Amino acid sequence: MKLTSSALLALSISSLTAMANAEEFIATQLKSGASAQSETKGFVEEQTLGGTTRNWYANELKRRSDRFTYNDHGTRETTPRRINWVQGSILDYKSGFTEGTIGFSTQVAAYNAIALDRDVKDIAGPNNRTLTRSNGDAVGQWSKLGLANISARISNTTLTAGRQNFSSPTIDVIGNRALPSSFQGVALHSEEFNNLSFDAGSFDRVSPRTEQSLSKFRSEYGATGVETDRASVAGLNYQPFKNLKTTLYATHVEDFWNQYYFGAVHDIGDNAVLGLNTNLNYYKTLDTGSKALGNINNDAYSLAFALTHQAHTLSLSFQQIVGDEYFDYLHETNGIYLANSLLSDFNGPNEKSLQLAYSINMAQYGIPGLKFNAYHARGWDIDGTNYKGTAYDVKNMNGETHYEYSVGTSYAVQSGPLKATAIRASYTTHRASKNQSDGNINEFRLVTTIPFNIL
């Protein structure tokens, strides 16, 4: 008997529910005691000024016959290697909230980037790593307002308008470059209940990681470059039991899609002896409006299990896409919470993937802050031959496969003037069949992030 994806999803939800039923139910009620707004100390009294500086280095090498294509002062050239080295800095000012029933605050953050490697062939632009001019030259230094917003708060509910950070399973700040993205619009966050919170947002522009100007939204995998003026999202986070957290969100991207998300995380056991973490993510995507990306009817889910014994964690993740197009999300966002979203997203049409990962926390062995990790992931059954539209380049994908493995380490300084400074290094290899879109590449990254406080 063939187990369908719907049946597997239902079985996963049932398993989580069964585990949760053995625990004590948490009744939802208004938070008792003082609210966040009633405890504010004032606009000036709680102001902060600080930020981070990040040194971001990536060295990529295409393998087999794959090549990067770049613009060298009007001539199209190819190269197997791409090197990007950027210093990104953020100076972030946050005021406190004014006192009273309704409190007001503001946030302004200046973003600055310096290209440390400016060789045209090295950076192989344009890309989303080093900002380049139209002739291929690097922009040596540039700045912008990454954040600029005003917030109003009543009790434990805050409304924010302007350029801001926002986090949800479908629209989320992405911070894997020298500078992060941000969004322009209006957002609401409410925590009036003990185990239930709400979020909503509507945004008309994104501030990209490696651009000075604001941009309209476009999809990550669409091949036609169409854009949209608005993306809106609403959802809730609910914790019915001590060890079970659930998330439900709905997102409307004008003329692209309606996307629905359900997530559940359950923990059981004691990590000092043996703990089990179960993580379920599910997305349903349907076309809407003028269907600028054509017909879309897509299901995507992942189910991950992680066993932890003291310093050691071993995890296994299965992921599947059900649909003849990519599982897609908005460019310059981290709107993909699927477990196997790695260097590759493993999100091809009808793709199945499996990941095995291991990590060790060296704090158990007397070196707090030091961690090592490794994973191997494989994707198969990628098939876009039944795709009827033109927005995605998938019709030549017929039984495509690929795999990826990575080793990495990170260290966070535990004390002293550089406390919380994080250093992360990783080496990743990806290999693919002829028509799988991510191709054949090796990448080494070294990222150092140093936080600082002025006020």
Order of alpha helices (4+ residues) and beta strands (2+ residues): alpha-beta-beta-beta-beta-beta-alpha-beta-beta-beta-beta-beta-beta-beta-beta-beta-beta-beta-beta-beta-beta-beta-beta-beta
